[in-house]
Amino acid sequence: MTKQELIGFMADSAGLSKKDAEKALSAFVDGVKSALKKGESVSLVGFGTFSVSQRGARQGRNPRTGETINIPARKVPAFKAGKGLKDTVN
């Protein structure tokens, strides 16, 4: 499902115009981004949790040259599906 398809689905399901559904989706995405940027997590009961995970520094290999390179530690976004979402997929 693409972003436009999701907006169309939201508009039909909630009885909104596509413009309002797009604003709602954008507000949701911006809210999640803002919380993750602050290091907070966003929990949606029955759906899942968006959080920030710390990935440690490690050694990697350049696939083109085979040279060993150092990959620095960094923060990455993570999503853990909730029970309701897992049950829906199964």
C-alpha positions as CSV (number, residue, x, y, z in Angstrom):
1,M,0.0,0.0,0.0
2,T,1.4,3.4,-1.0
3,K,1.0,6.6,0.9
4,Q,-1.7,7.8,-1.5
5,E,-3.6,4.5,-1.1
6,L,-3.4,4.8,2.7
7,I,-4.7,8.4,2.5
8,G,-7.6,7.2,0.3
9,F,-8.4,4.3,2.8
10,M,-8.3,6.7,5.8
11,A,-10.6,9.2,4.0
12,D,-13.1,6.5,3.1
13,S,-13.0,4.8,6.6
14,A,-13.3,8.0,8.6
15,G,-15.6,9.9,6.3
16,L,-13.0,12.6,5.7
17,S,-11.9,14.4,2.6
18,K,-8.6,13.2,1.1
19,K,-7.0,16.5,2.0
20,D,-8.0,16.1,5.7
21,A,-6.8,12.5,5.7
22,E,-3.5,13.6,4.3
23,K,-3.2,16.3,7.0
24,A,-4.0,13.7,9.7
25,L,-1.4,11.2,8.3
26,S,1.2,14.0,8.1
27,A,0.5,15.1,11.7
28,F,0.8,11.5,12.9
29,V,4.2,11.0,11.0
30,D,5.5,14.3,12.3
31,G,4.5,13.4,15.9
32,V,6.3,10.1,15.7
33,K,9.4,11.7,14.2
34,S,9.4,14.4,16.9
35,A,9.1,11.9,19.7
36,L,11.8,9.7,18.3
37,K,14.1,12.7,17.8
38,K,13.7,13.4,21.6
39,G,14.6,9.8,22.3
40,E,11.0,8.9,23.4
41,S,9.0,6.0,22.2
42,V,5.4,6.0,20.8
43,S,3.2,3.1,21.9
44,L,-0.1,2.4,20.2
45,V,-1.8,-0.4,22.2
46,G,-2.7,-3.3,20.0
47,F,-0.6,-2.0,17.1
48,G,3.0,-1.6,18.2
49,T,5.7,0.6,19.5
50,F,8.0,3.0,17.7
51,S,11.3,3.5,19.5
52,V,15.0,4.5,19.1
53,S,17.6,1.8,19.2
54,Q,21.3,2.2,19.6
55,R,23.4,0.3,17.1
56,G,27.0,-0.3,18.3
57,A,30.2,0.5,16.3
58,R,31.4,-2.5,14.2
59,Q,33.8,-3.6,11.5
60,G,32.4,-3.8,8.0
61,R,33.8,-4.7,4.6
62,N,33.6,-2.6,1.4
63,P,32.0,-5.0,-1.1
64,R,33.7,-3.4,-4.0
65,T,37.3,-3.5,-2.7
66,G,37.1,-6.0,0.1
67,E,38.8,-3.4,2.4
68,T,37.8,-3.4,6.1
69,I,36.1,-0.2,7.3
70,N,35.0,1.1,10.7
71,I,31.2,1.7,10.9
72,P,30.4,4.2,13.7
73,A,27.8,3.7,16.4
74,R,24.4,5.3,15.6
75,K,20.8,5.6,16.6
76,V,18.2,3.9,14.4
77,P,14.4,3.9,14.5
78,A,12.8,0.6,15.4
79,F,9.3,-0.8,15.4
80,K,8.0,-3.7,17.5
81,A,4.6,-5.0,16.4
82,G,2.0,-5.4,19.2
83,K,-0.1,-8.5,19.9
84,G,-3.2,-7.2,18.0
85,L,-1.2,-6.6,14.8
86,K,0.6,-9.9,15.1
87,D,-2.7,-11.7,15.5
88,T,-4.2,-9.9,12.5
89,V,-1.3,-11.0,10.3
90,N,-1.4,-14.7,11.4
